Amino acid sequence: MRKVGVIGAGQMGNGIAHVIALGGHDVILADISKERAIEALGIIRHNMERQVNRGLTTQSAMDEAIGRITATDKLSDMSDVDLAIEAATEKENVKVGIFKELCESLKPEALLATNTSSISITRLAASTDRPEKFIGMHFMNPVPVMKLVEVIRGIATSEETYKIACQFISDLGKDVAIAEDFPAFIVNRILLPMINEAIYTLYEGVGSVEAIDKAMRLGANHPMGPLQLADFIGLDTCLSIMQVLYEGLADTKYRPCPLLVKYVEAGWIGRKAGRGFYDYSGDEPIPTR
Ligand SMILES: NC(=O)c1ccc[n+]([C@@H]2O[C@H](COP(=O)([O-])OP(=O)(O)OC[C@H]3O[C@@H](n4cnc5c(N)ncnc54)[C@H](O)[C@@H]3O)[C@@H](O)[C@H]2O)c1
């Protein structure tokens, strides 16, 4: 894995590019505009500086890693990557569009991975020209901090692809959990219904934003309240995952909470938008309900 492409330079894409560059690989980071990709480089630099200040990496390792990352808005720049990891918006049509365009440029031996939180790996793989070289690599947020990567094989994923992917992840210092290709895999099959239930709890007036988050932090020993976590993940991503669970498992217990739908419709999609269940415009987040 000399060179790795990362498509989507949002919070996950920039985190993935960050750890891969620190791991010694060249990275090409793509988004829909050059500005967005360059903006992500600034975020990576800022996050690496924090790691240097905490003694988790050195200034020279950081400088080398930053020098290994190139920002682009063209998927055709991925022609010499050995692995491409898609980390764009959690919408199947967006991902399929990227794979169609990407496969025109990728070299035949390159592996293809998706960071999807919920969408069928088998179905995404089938939209490419290399289902046997396609795999789910589900990094956790924030990528530089979280140890786990869920690995999901599609029905056509080859044993060789699976082994190379697991080795690559372990070389990055991460741990693998294997999940079968069911909607939302393991982590989000369990986590997202809990978050959705927290939103129902708010919707039904059982508690305020503050009370719900405090109850789960202090009462269940969660490091973050579920509404704070939802804002951190992105409410658009949370809603997409619930829709995949609801449609994929055909069970009403996964019905997205109408309040979640309303927040997404309003564009209040969490921290990345400056407003979700909290307002992030001031020094301290303030509950919006
Ligand atoms: N947020 C989380 O906690 C989390 C955790 C694990 C996995 N994921 C998954 O990672 C993926 C990205 O999530 P995120 O939180 O980084 O979202 P995000 O909204 O922060 O970033 C998505 C990025 O994709 C870009 N994009 C959209 N269409 C594109 C295209 N055609 N070509 C190139 N770039 C394009 C957007 O411009 C944006 O910068 C999703 O599949 C999500 O489910 C998210």
PDBQT file of the ligand as one rigid body, heavy atoms in Angstrom, charges set to zero:
ROOT
HETATM    1  N1  LIG A 301     -19.755  10.696  11.334  1.00  0.00    +0.000 N 
HETATM    2  C1  LIG A 301     -19.434   9.553  11.902  1.00  0.00    +0.000 C 
HETATM    3  O1  LIG A 301     -19.379   9.460  13.150  1.00  0.00    +0.000 OA
HETATM    4  C2  LIG A 301     -19.102   8.359  11.055  1.00  0.00    +0.000 A 
HETATM    5  C3  LIG A 301     -18.477   7.253  11.641  1.00  0.00    +0.000 A 
HETATM    6  C4  LIG A 301     -18.124   6.162  10.838  1.00  0.00    +0.000 A 
HETATM    7  C5  LIG A 301     -18.432   6.178   9.490  1.00  0.00    +0.000 A 
HETATM    8  N2  LIG A 301     -19.074   7.262   8.953  1.00  0.00    +0.000 N 
HETATM    9  C6  LIG A 301     -19.369   7.230   7.510  1.00  0.00    +0.000 C 
HETATM   10  O2  LIG A 301     -18.351   7.966   6.840  1.00  0.00    +0.000 OA
HETATM   11  C7  LIG A 301     -18.901   8.578   5.655  1.00  0.00    +0.000 C 
HETATM   12  C8  LIG A 301     -18.648  10.067   5.703  1.00  0.00    +0.000 C 
HETATM   13  O3  LIG A 301     -19.243  10.607   6.878  1.00  0.00    +0.000 OA
HETATM   14  P1  LIG A 301     -18.774  12.003   7.489  1.00  0.00    +0.000 P 
HETATM   15  O4  LIG A 301     -19.266  12.035   8.871  1.00  0.00    +0.000 OA
HETATM   16  O5  LIG A 301     -17.332  12.234   7.178  1.00  0.00    +0.000 OA
HETATM   17  O6  LIG A 301     -19.662  13.023   6.609  1.00  0.00    +0.000 OA
HETATM   18  P2  LIG A 301     -19.341  14.549   6.251  1.00  0.00    +0.000 P 
HETATM   19  O7  LIG A 301     -20.652  15.149   5.909  1.00  0.00    +0.000 OA
HETATM   20  O8  LIG A 301     -18.514  15.184   7.321  1.00  0.00    +0.000 OA
HETATM   21  O9  LIG A 301     -18.411  14.438   4.950  1.00  0.00    +0.000 OA
HETATM   22  C9  LIG A 301     -18.836  13.891   3.739  1.00  0.00    +0.000 C 
HETATM   23  C10 LIG A 301     -17.958  14.496   2.648  1.00  0.00    +0.000 C 
HETATM   24  O10 LIG A 301     -18.221  13.815   1.422  1.00  0.00    +0.000 OA
HETATM   25  C11 LIG A 301     -18.109  14.779   0.399  1.00  0.00    +0.000 C 
HETATM   26  N3  LIG A 301     -18.738  14.300  -0.828  1.00  0.00    +0.000 N 
HETATM   27  C12 LIG A 301     -20.055  14.196  -1.118  1.00  0.00    +0.000 A 
HETATM   28  N4  LIG A 301     -20.201  13.760  -2.388  1.00  0.00    +0.000 NA
HETATM   29  C13 LIG A 301     -18.966  13.607  -2.907  1.00  0.00    +0.000 A 
HETATM   30  C14 LIG A 301     -18.470  13.197  -4.184  1.00  0.00    +0.000 A 
HETATM   31  N5  LIG A 301     -19.294  12.879  -5.173  1.00  0.00    +0.000 N 
HETATM   32  N6  LIG A 301     -17.126  13.146  -4.349  1.00  0.00    +0.000 NA
HETATM   33  C15 LIG A 301     -16.273  13.471  -3.350  1.00  0.00    +0.000 A 
HETATM   34  N7  LIG A 301     -16.694  13.872  -2.129  1.00  0.00    +0.000 NA
HETATM   35  C16 LIG A 301     -18.011  13.941  -1.915  1.00  0.00    +0.000 A 
HETATM   36  C17 LIG A 301     -18.802  16.010   1.003  1.00  0.00    +0.000 C 
HETATM   37  O11 LIG A 301     -18.483  17.198   0.280  1.00  0.00    +0.000 OA
HETATM   38  C18 LIG A 301     -18.254  15.987   2.412  1.00  0.00    +0.000 C 
HETATM   39  O12 LIG A 301     -17.040  16.728   2.527  1.00  0.00    +0.000 OA
HETATM   40  C19 LIG A 301     -20.381   8.189   5.626  1.00  0.00    +0.000 C 
HETATM   41  O13 LIG A 301     -20.532   7.038   4.844  1.00  0.00    +0.000 OA
HETATM   42  C20 LIG A 301     -20.678   7.895   7.094  1.00  0.00    +0.000 C 
HETATM   43  O14 LIG A 301     -21.755   7.015   7.273  1.00  0.00    +0.000 OA
HETATM   44  C21 LIG A 301     -19.396   8.356   9.700  1.00  0.00    +0.000 A 
ENDROOT
TORSDOF 0
